Amino acid sequence: MAKSYLKKLPGKLKDLTNKRFGRLVVIRYLGKRMWECVCDCGVTKPVFASNLKRGAPSCGCYRREWIGNRRRIHGFFGARVYHIWDAMIQRCRNPKFRFYYNYGGRGIYVCQEWLRFTGFLAWVMLSFPDGNVPEHLSLDRYPDNDGPYSPDNCRWATRKEQGNNTRANRLWTYQGKTQSITQWAREYGKKPSKVSQRINSGWSIHKALTTP
């Protein structure tokens, strides 16, 4: 009687009854390669065999606990300052990020101290003791826009200040002459936006101006 469920098992499907997978213990086979499992927290739920074998740790309580722990550690999980830090990490360390080529792809990196959110937060609190960054300010690499994200090369800046610190608005010296990208573009008969785009993609000033 207790083994009657085994008749439902496909011939090549291994019996997982009473097997443990993380916090889940298999109770019985439900059909269509799905098993009923009970979690250590008491919740019962159906789980595909493939998910069990990939290492499903729990019914979902593990993730909830993880998020809760993150919140308890620094209290800023989900806050604006946390999103600023996460965006910085993605730009410099995630090759799949949309604009990675313009950051990590051209050598911009995050200093060791800021790889952990708590390290970044300590620097933020020097300016904003409560950790709440005003909405009109954002993180800006300054004075070296080609340099890393680090305490000695970053500031909080308005959108206008950041715009004035872009690679395109800086003065560029080429063939002994120094002027802005707009001036260089006009001199070489090119659109400033096109030259700026090339510069921001990592091109040298020579290549940006001389490539058809």
Backbone as JSON, one array per atom type, in Angstrom:
{
  "sequence": "MAKSYLKKLPGKLKDLTNKRFGRLVVIRYLGKRMWECVCDCGVTKPVFASNLKRGAPSCGCYRREWIGNRRRIHGFFGARVYHIWDAMIQRCRNPKFRFYYNYGGRGIYVCQEWLRFTGFLAWVMLSFPDGNVPEHLSLDRYPDNDGPYSPDNCRWATRKEQGNNTRANRLWTYQGKTQSITQWAREYGKKPSKVSQRINSGWSIHKALTTP",
  "N": [[0.83, -1.21, 0.0], [1.87, 1.27, 0.84], [3.75, 1.57, -1.1], [2.41, 1.96, -3.44], [2.43, 4.18, -5.09], [4.61, 3.88, -6.69], [3.95, 2.65, -9.02], [3.33, 4.63, -10.75], [5.67, 5.67, -11.59], [7.8, 6.43, -14.3], [9.59, 4.09, -16.32], [12.45, 4.58, -16.39], [12.85, 6.44, -14.44], [14.34, 7.48, -11.51], [13.65, 6.5, -8.17], [12.97, 8.9, -5.81], [11.97, 9.09, -3.3], [11.94, 10.04, 0.12], [14.48, 11.03, -0.08], [16.92, 13.58, 0.55], [17.29, 16.95, -0.44], [19.06, 19.64, -0.07], [17.19, 21.7, 1.92], [14.94, 20.33, 1.44], [12.85, 17.45, 1.59], [11.9, 14.59, -0.12], [8.59, 13.48, -0.6], [6.59, 12.09, -2.16], [5.85, 10.82, -5.48], [4.38, 12.8, -8.01], [3.75, 12.64, -10.63], [4.46, 13.34, -14.14], [7.17, 13.88, -13.86], [7.4, 15.27, -11.5], [7.79, 15.97, -8.03], [6.39, 15.72, -4.76], [7.41, 17.65, -2.06], [8.65, 18.24, 1.26], [9.62, 20.99, 3.15], [12.22, 21.94, 5.47], [11.21, 24.0, 6.93], [8.58, 23.43, 7.12], [6.8, 23.85, 5.04], [5.03, 22.47, 2.29], [5.53, 21.54, -1.07], [5.29, 21.16, -4.68], [7.94, 19.96, -6.74], [10.02, 19.98, -9.59], [11.9, 17.18, -10.77], [14.28, 17.76, -12.07], [14.94, 20.25, -11.0], [15.43, 19.58, -8.36], [17.72, 18.03, -8.64], [19.46, 19.91, -9.58], [19.98, 21.25, -7.36], [18.03, 22.62, -5.73], [17.58, 24.48, -2.92], [15.57, 24.93, -1.02], [12.1, 25.65, -0.11], [11.86, 28.21, -0.79], [12.29, 29.65, 1.38], [14.94, 29.91, 2.03], [16.0, 31.93, 0.35], [14.45, 34.08, 1.22], [15.4, 34.33, 3.83], [18.04, 34.95, 3.27], [17.83, 37.46, 2.02], [16.71, 38.83, 4.15], [18.84, 38.72, 5.95], [20.74, 40.24, 4.58], [19.54, 42.72, 4.72], [19.57, 43.12, 7.46], [22.28, 43.27, 7.93], [23.34, 45.73, 6.89], [21.21, 47.42, 6.53], [20.45, 48.8, 4.23], [19.67, 47.52, 1.97], [18.14, 47.63, -1.1], [17.83, 50.34, -0.96], [18.5, 53.66, -2.36], [21.26, 54.24, -2.32], [22.33, 51.72, -2.31], [21.6, 50.77, -4.82], [23.08, 52.48, -6.4], [25.66, 51.64, -5.82], [25.5, 48.96, -6.74], [25.02, 49.35, -9.48], [27.42, 50.51, -10.23], [29.19, 48.36, -9.82], [28.15, 46.54, -11.71], [28.62, 47.93, -14.13], [31.38, 47.83, -14.3], [32.21, 45.19, -13.87], [30.61, 43.27, -15.02], [30.43, 41.7, -17.94], [28.16, 41.33, -19.49], [26.61, 43.5, -19.12], [24.9, 46.29, -20.49], [26.37, 48.69, -21.13], [28.96, 47.95, -20.62], [31.25, 47.93, -22.21], [32.07, 50.55, -22.2], [33.06, 50.99, -19.76], [34.17, 48.76, -17.72], [35.1, 47.4, -19.93], [36.95, 49.11, -21.08], [38.88, 49.33, -19.22], [38.16, 50.61, -16.84], [37.82, 50.29, -13.39], [36.69, 49.0, -10.18], [37.81, 49.93, -7.02], [39.48, 47.83, -4.59], [38.48, 48.18, -1.98], [35.88, 49.07, -2.36], [34.54, 46.94, -3.49], [33.02, 45.54, -1.77], [29.85, 46.26, -0.44], [29.62, 47.44, 2.09], [32.07, 48.71, 2.42], [31.95, 50.72, 0.48], [29.73, 52.09, 1.45], [30.72, 53.16, 3.84], [32.35, 55.2, 2.88], [30.45, 56.8, 1.61], [29.02, 57.72, 3.81], [30.66, 59.61, 4.87], [30.02, 61.92, 3.63], [27.24, 61.9, 3.71], [25.85, 61.25, 6.5], [23.59, 59.68, 7.2], [23.44, 57.94, 5.16], [21.77, 58.38, 3.03], [21.65, 59.35, -0.16], [21.16, 62.39, -1.83], [18.61, 62.93, -4.3], [19.32, 64.53, -6.49], [21.96, 64.18, -6.93], [24.7, 62.22, -8.17], [27.07, 59.51, -8.57], [30.34, 60.34, -9.54], [33.23, 60.01, -11.49], [36.04, 61.67, -10.69], [39.0, 63.59, -10.23], [39.84, 62.29, -12.58], [38.39, 61.16, -15.32], [38.91, 58.89, -16.71], [39.85, 57.23, -14.86], [39.72, 54.97, -11.97], [36.9, 53.76, -9.98], [37.09, 54.97, -6.94], [37.92, 56.13, -3.57], [39.6, 58.41, -3.77], [39.14, 59.31, -6.3], [36.55, 59.99, -6.87], [33.41, 61.7, -6.62], [30.41, 63.38, -5.47], [28.11, 64.55, -7.72], [26.17, 66.96, -9.62], [23.89, 66.57, -12.4], [24.64, 68.39, -14.39], [27.27, 69.0, -13.66], [28.41, 66.49, -14.0], [28.05, 66.23, -16.74], [29.82, 68.12, -17.69], [32.11, 66.82, -17.16], [32.51, 64.76, -18.89], [34.15, 62.57, -21.24], [34.06, 63.68, -23.75], [33.78, 66.42, -23.38], [36.1, 67.24, -22.27], [39.37, 68.73, -22.66], [41.4, 67.97, -25.43], [44.58, 67.0, -26.49], [46.22, 66.99, -29.52], [48.52, 66.34, -31.99], [50.11, 68.43, -31.06], [48.31, 70.44, -30.52], [45.67, 71.8, -28.54], [42.29, 71.37, -27.82], [38.65, 71.3, -27.57], [36.46, 68.42, -28.06], [34.35, 69.13, -29.74], [35.44, 71.28, -31.13], [37.58, 69.97, -32.38], [36.16, 68.16, -33.98], [34.78, 69.83, -35.78], [36.93, 70.95, -37.09], [37.92, 68.78, -38.49], [35.83, 68.21, -40.1], [33.71, 66.6, -39.16], [30.88, 65.21, -37.39], [30.31, 66.38, -34.13], [28.96, 64.71, -32.29], [29.41, 62.16, -33.32], [32.19, 61.88, -33.17], [32.45, 62.12, -30.42], [31.04, 59.85, -29.6], [32.73, 57.86, -30.57], [35.03, 58.37, -29.05], [34.03, 57.83, -26.47], [33.68, 55.15, -26.74], [36.13, 54.16, -26.52], [38.03, 54.75, -28.45], [41.06, 56.14, -29.76], [42.05, 59.63, -29.89], [43.2, 60.25, -32.31], [42.34, 58.12, -34.02], [39.59, 58.51, -33.84], [39.22, 60.93, -35.13], [40.31, 60.63, -37.68], [39.31, 58.38, -38.94], [37.2, 57.39, -41.55]],
  "CA": [[0.0, 0.0, 0.0], [2.73, 2.45, 0.96], [4.57, 1.68, -2.29], [1.54, 1.96, -4.61], [2.77, 5.3, -5.97], [5.71, 3.5, -7.57], [3.39, 2.23, -10.31], [3.26, 5.8, -11.6], [7.01, 6.07, -12.01], [8.28, 5.96, -15.6], [10.58, 3.03, -16.15], [13.82, 5.01, -16.17], [12.9, 7.5, -13.44], [14.84, 7.0, -10.22], [12.79, 6.79, -7.03], [13.61, 9.87, -4.93], [11.24, 9.15, -2.03], [12.71, 10.16, 1.37], [15.79, 11.62, -0.34], [17.04, 14.99, 0.95], [17.95, 17.88, -1.34], [19.11, 20.88, 0.69], [16.2, 21.69, 3.0], [13.75, 19.6, 0.97], [12.8, 15.99, 1.66], [10.88, 14.11, -1.06], [7.52, 12.69, 0.02], [5.99, 11.15, -3.11], [5.86, 11.19, -6.89], [3.11, 13.39, -8.42], [3.54, 12.47, -12.06], [5.09, 14.31, -15.03], [8.51, 14.16, -13.32], [7.29, 16.22, -10.4], [7.73, 15.32, -6.73], [5.95, 16.51, -3.63], [8.5, 17.74, -1.09], [8.4, 19.02, 2.45], [10.8, 21.77, 3.52], [12.51, 21.94, 6.91], [10.4, 25.04, 7.58], [7.23, 22.91, 7.24], [6.02, 24.09, 3.82], [5.01, 21.39, 1.3], [5.38, 22.09, -2.41], [5.74, 20.29, -5.77], [9.22, 20.38, -7.32], [10.47, 19.13, -10.69], [13.09, 16.38, -10.47], [15.46, 18.47, -12.58], [15.29, 21.32, -10.05], [16.01, 18.95, -7.19], [19.07, 17.59, -8.97], [20.32, 21.1, -9.74], [20.32, 21.74, -6.02], [17.05, 23.52, -5.13], [17.89, 24.37, -1.5], [14.44, 25.06, -0.11], [10.82, 26.03, -0.71], [11.94, 29.64, -1.02], [12.62, 30.28, 2.66], [16.37, 30.22, 2.06], [16.19, 33.24, -0.26], [13.87, 35.09, 2.12], [16.33, 34.51, 4.95], [19.24, 35.62, 2.74], [17.48, 38.87, 1.85], [16.56, 39.39, 5.49], [20.18, 38.89, 6.54], [21.38, 41.38, 3.92], [18.94, 43.93, 5.27], [20.0, 43.31, 8.84], [23.71, 43.57, 7.96], [23.63, 47.15, 6.72], [19.98, 48.19, 6.56], [20.28, 49.62, 3.03], [19.33, 46.69, 0.82], [17.0, 48.2, -1.8], [17.88, 51.8, -0.9], [19.14, 54.29, -3.52], [22.71, 54.12, -2.22], [22.67, 50.34, -2.68], [21.46, 50.67, -6.28], [24.23, 53.2, -6.97], [26.81, 50.73, -5.69], [25.3, 47.8, -7.6], [25.19, 49.8, -10.87], [28.86, 50.69, -10.42], [29.75, 47.02, -9.93], [27.71, 45.97, -12.98], [29.3, 48.62, -15.24], [32.81, 47.52, -14.35], [32.57, 43.79, -13.66], [29.69, 42.36, -15.69], [30.56, 41.84, -19.4], [26.85, 41.3, -20.13], [25.95, 44.78, -18.9], [24.72, 46.99, -21.77], [27.43, 49.66, -21.41], [30.22, 47.46, -20.06], [32.35, 48.31, -23.11], [32.49, 51.91, -21.93], [33.58, 51.03, -18.39], [35.1, 47.65, -17.53], [35.67, 47.04, -21.22], [38.09, 49.96, -21.43], [39.84, 49.37, -18.11], [37.65, 51.26, -15.62], [37.61, 49.26, -12.39], [36.28, 49.4, -8.83], [38.89, 49.63, -6.08], [39.23, 46.68, -3.73], [37.69, 48.6, -0.82], [34.48, 49.27, -2.74], [33.93, 45.73, -4.01], [32.01, 45.22, -0.76], [28.96, 47.4, -0.25], [29.9, 48.1, 3.36], [33.21, 49.59, 2.21], [31.44, 51.87, -0.25], [28.82, 52.81, 2.34], [31.52, 53.93, 4.8], [32.78, 56.42, 2.18], [29.24, 57.61, 1.4], [28.61, 58.33, 5.07], [31.5, 60.77, 5.16], [29.28, 63.07, 3.08], [25.85, 61.79, 4.11], [25.89, 60.37, 7.67], [22.47, 58.74, 7.26], [23.55, 57.04, 4.01], [20.79, 58.72, 2.0], [22.2, 60.25, -1.18], [20.12, 63.23, -2.44], [18.21, 62.5, -5.64], [19.91, 65.34, -7.57], [23.39, 63.87, -7.02], [25.09, 60.88, -8.58], [28.49, 59.22, -8.43], [31.09, 60.86, -10.67], [34.68, 59.82, -11.41], [36.66, 62.99, -10.81], [39.25, 64.4, -11.42], [40.22, 61.53, -13.76], [37.25, 60.44, -15.87], [39.4, 57.62, -17.22], [40.38, 56.51, -13.72], [38.86, 53.99, -11.32], [35.97, 54.15, -8.91], [37.84, 54.87, -5.69], [37.69, 57.3, -2.74], [40.36, 59.58, -4.19], [38.83, 59.69, -7.68], [35.11, 60.08, -7.02], [32.72, 62.77, -5.92], [28.98, 63.46, -5.74], [27.96, 65.67, -8.65], [24.89, 67.16, -10.28], [23.92, 66.13, -13.8], [25.4, 69.37, -15.15], [28.69, 68.81, -13.34], [28.84, 65.26, -14.65], [28.12, 66.49, -18.17], [31.06, 68.86, -17.96], [33.26, 65.96, -16.89], [32.55, 63.64, -19.81], [35.37, 62.5, -22.05], [33.9, 64.53, -24.92], [33.89, 67.83, -23.02], [37.45, 67.55, -21.82], [40.28, 69.21, -23.7], [42.25, 66.9, -25.97], [45.77, 67.47, -27.21], [46.51, 66.15, -30.67], [49.49, 66.97, -32.88], [50.6, 69.66, -30.46], [47.24, 71.43, -30.38], [44.7, 71.41, -27.53], [40.96, 71.96, -27.94], [37.58, 70.37, -27.2], [36.02, 67.5, -29.1], [33.53, 69.88, -30.69], [36.35, 72.04, -31.99], [38.31, 69.02, -33.22], [35.23, 67.6, -34.96], [34.55, 70.84, -36.8], [38.17, 71.12, -37.86], [38.08, 67.62, -39.36], [34.63, 68.03, -40.88], [32.91, 65.5, -38.64], [29.87, 65.56, -36.41], [30.81, 66.24, -32.75], [28.34, 63.56, -31.62], [30.05, 60.95, -33.82], [33.53, 61.83, -32.57], [32.24, 61.87, -29.0], [30.66, 58.44, -29.47], [33.94, 57.06, -30.77], [35.88, 58.58, -27.87], [33.42, 57.12, -25.36], [33.8, 53.72, -27.0], [37.51, 53.77, -26.26], [38.91, 55.06, -29.56], [42.03, 57.22, -29.54], [41.66, 60.87, -30.56], [43.68, 60.14, -33.71], [41.44, 57.24, -34.76], [38.25, 59.09, -33.87], [39.19, 62.05, -36.07], [40.81, 60.31, -39.02], [38.58, 57.26, -39.54], [36.05, 57.86, -42.36]],
  "C": [[0.86, 1.25, 0.0], [3.53, 2.67, -0.31], [3.73, 1.8, -3.57], [1.89, 3.06, -5.59], [3.84, 4.93, -6.98], [5.2, 3.05, -8.94], [3.33, 3.4, -11.28], [4.62, 6.22, -12.16], [7.33, 5.55, -13.4], [9.43, 4.98, -15.38], [11.98, 3.48, -15.79], [13.95, 6.09, -15.09], [13.29, 6.93, -12.08], [13.9, 7.42, -9.09], [13.53, 7.71, -6.05], [12.94, 9.96, -3.56], [12.18, 9.11, -0.83], [14.14, 10.69, 1.15], [15.78, 13.09, 0.07], [17.8, 15.77, -0.1], [17.94, 19.25, -0.67], [18.17, 20.8, 1.87], [14.96, 20.89, 2.65], [13.91, 18.1, 1.12], [11.63, 15.53, 0.78], [9.88, 13.21, -0.36], [6.99, 11.65, -0.96], [6.04, 11.72, -4.52], [4.47, 11.68, -7.28], [2.77, 13.15, -9.88], [4.2, 13.59, -12.84], [6.42, 14.82, -14.46], [8.5, 15.22, -12.22], [7.09, 15.46, -9.09], [7.2, 16.28, -5.68], [7.03, 16.47, -2.57], [8.06, 18.55, 0.12], [9.71, 19.7, 2.85], [11.01, 21.7, 5.04], [11.68, 22.97, 7.65], [8.94, 24.6, 7.71], [6.37, 23.07, 6.01], [6.15, 22.89, 2.88], [4.76, 21.99, -0.08], [5.84, 21.08, -3.45], [7.01, 20.85, -6.4], [9.57, 19.43, -8.45], [11.75, 18.4, -10.29], [14.36, 17.1, -10.93], [15.9, 19.58, -11.64], [15.91, 20.75, -8.79], [17.46, 18.57, -7.46], [20.02, 18.74, -9.2], [20.64, 21.73, -8.41], [19.35, 22.74, -5.46], [17.18, 23.42, -3.61], [16.69, 24.35, -0.57], [13.17, 25.4, -0.87], [10.82, 27.5, -1.13], [12.32, 30.37, 0.26], [14.1, 30.66, 2.74], [16.63, 31.6, 1.49], [15.62, 34.33, 0.64], [14.78, 35.37, 3.31], [17.57, 35.28, 4.5], [18.99, 37.11, 2.59], [17.35, 39.55, 3.21], [17.89, 39.64, 6.16], [20.89, 40.08, 5.92], [20.85, 42.69, 4.49], [19.42, 44.2, 6.69], [21.46, 43.72, 8.92], [23.97, 45.06, 7.86], [22.37, 48.02, 6.64], [19.68, 48.99, 5.31], [19.93, 48.8, 1.79], [18.06, 47.24, 0.17], [16.96, 49.72, -1.78], [18.64, 52.35, -2.11], [20.65, 54.1, -3.49], [23.16, 52.71, -2.6], [22.6, 50.17, -4.19], [22.61, 51.39, -6.98], [25.45, 52.3, -6.95], [26.68, 49.56, -6.66], [25.49, 48.18, -9.07], [26.66, 49.99, -11.19], [29.54, 49.33, -10.64], [29.4, 46.4, -11.28], [28.46, 46.6, -14.15], [30.73, 48.14, -15.4], [33.15, 46.03, -14.34], [31.64, 42.78, -14.36], [29.74, 42.56, -17.2], [29.22, 41.84, -20.13], [26.09, 42.61, -19.95], [25.98, 45.59, -20.2], [25.88, 47.92, -22.12], [28.78, 49.24, -20.81], [31.42, 47.9, -20.89], [32.9, 49.69, -22.78], [33.07, 52.07, -20.53], [34.61, 49.92, -18.2], [35.81, 47.27, -18.81], [36.83, 47.91, -21.65], [39.0, 50.21, -20.22], [39.39, 50.08, -16.86], [37.33, 50.16, -14.6], [37.17, 49.86, -11.05], [37.39, 49.0, -7.87], [38.48, 48.5, -5.14], [38.31, 47.01, -2.56], [36.2, 48.68, -1.13], [33.82, 48.04, -3.35], [32.87, 45.2, -3.04], [31.16, 46.45, -0.5], [29.28, 48.16, 1.03], [31.09, 49.06, 3.26], [32.8, 50.86, 1.49], [30.57, 52.73, 0.65], [29.59, 53.67, 3.35], [31.99, 55.24, 4.17], [31.6, 57.36, 1.97], [28.89, 58.38, 2.66], [29.52, 59.47, 5.52], [30.82, 62.05, 4.68], [27.84, 63.1, 3.57], [25.76, 60.79, 5.25], [24.76, 59.35, 7.76], [22.47, 57.77, 6.08], [22.57, 57.33, 2.89], [21.35, 59.77, 1.05], [21.07, 61.06, -1.8], [19.85, 62.84, -3.89], [18.92, 63.27, -6.75], [21.41, 65.07, -7.74], [23.62, 62.43, -7.47], [26.6, 60.74, -8.51], [29.25, 59.6, -9.7], [32.58, 60.59, -10.47], [35.36, 61.15, -11.7], [37.83, 63.07, -9.83], [39.56, 63.62, -12.7], [39.04, 60.7, -14.25], [37.63, 59.1, -16.47], [39.94, 56.74, -16.09], [39.36, 55.59, -13.08], [37.8, 54.6, -10.42], [36.71, 53.9, -7.6], [37.64, 56.15, -4.88], [38.4, 58.56, -3.21], [40.08, 60.0, -5.63], [37.32, 59.74, -7.92], [34.54, 61.22, -6.19], [31.23, 62.62, -6.18], [28.76, 64.71, -6.58], [26.55, 65.75, -9.2], [25.01, 66.67, -11.72], [24.75, 67.09, -14.65], [26.89, 69.2, -14.91], [29.22, 67.55, -13.99], [28.98, 65.46, -16.15], [29.39, 67.23, -18.56], [32.3, 68.01, -17.77], [33.31, 64.76, -17.82], [33.81, 63.7, -20.64], [35.29, 63.47, -23.23], [34.12, 65.99, -24.6], [35.26, 68.21, -22.5], [38.29, 68.06, -22.99], [41.2, 68.07, -24.11], [43.41, 67.51, -26.75], [46.11, 66.47, -28.3], [47.4, 66.94, -31.63], [49.9, 68.36, -32.38], [49.56, 70.74, -30.24], [46.19, 70.93, -29.4], [43.37, 72.14, -27.73], [39.9, 70.9, -27.61], [37.21, 69.46, -28.37], [35.19, 68.21, -30.16], [34.41, 70.65, -31.66], [37.12, 71.12, -32.92], [37.4, 68.48, -34.32], [34.99, 68.58, -36.11], [35.77, 71.01, -37.69], [38.36, 70.0, -38.87], [36.82, 67.3, -40.16], [33.76, 66.87, -40.45], [31.88, 66.01, -37.64], [30.44, 65.38, -34.99], [30.25, 65.02, -32.04], [29.0, 62.25, -32.04], [31.44, 60.78, -33.21], [33.43, 61.5, -31.09], [31.9, 60.4, -28.75], [31.88, 57.54, -29.61], [34.87, 57.15, -29.56], [35.35, 57.78, -26.69], [33.46, 55.62, -25.52], [35.23, 53.23, -26.83], [38.49, 54.06, -27.4], [39.9, 56.15, -29.14], [41.56, 58.45, -30.28], [42.06, 60.84, -32.03], [42.71, 59.3, -34.53], [40.07, 57.84, -34.9], [38.13, 60.19, -34.91], [39.5, 61.65, -37.49], [40.08, 59.14, -39.69], [37.36, 57.77, -40.3], [34.72, 57.51, -41.7]]
}
